[in-house]
């Protein structure tokens, strides 16, 4: 084949591809593997007033642990509306 890209079998086997969701918290980039994310939602109104709150919320039929990554990482929050809650499950 003309102009075809070839990769040696040993090089191909040593590289793995991962899909991740990348988010910004302050000046930091965080990545979460896609297979650990069930859903990302906007923060519910009852949490928007006090996003420093940590604890549990009920969403549909699930109990979710709420973490404020801004507070945990000691970062200034900026716009509250940009914060998301993610429901992740470890396998």
Secondary structure, 3 states (H helix, E strand, C coil): CCCCCCCCHHHHHHCCCCCEEEEEECCEEEEEEHHHEEEEEECCHHHHCCCCCCEEEEECCEEEEECCHHHHCCCCCCCHHHCEEEEECCC
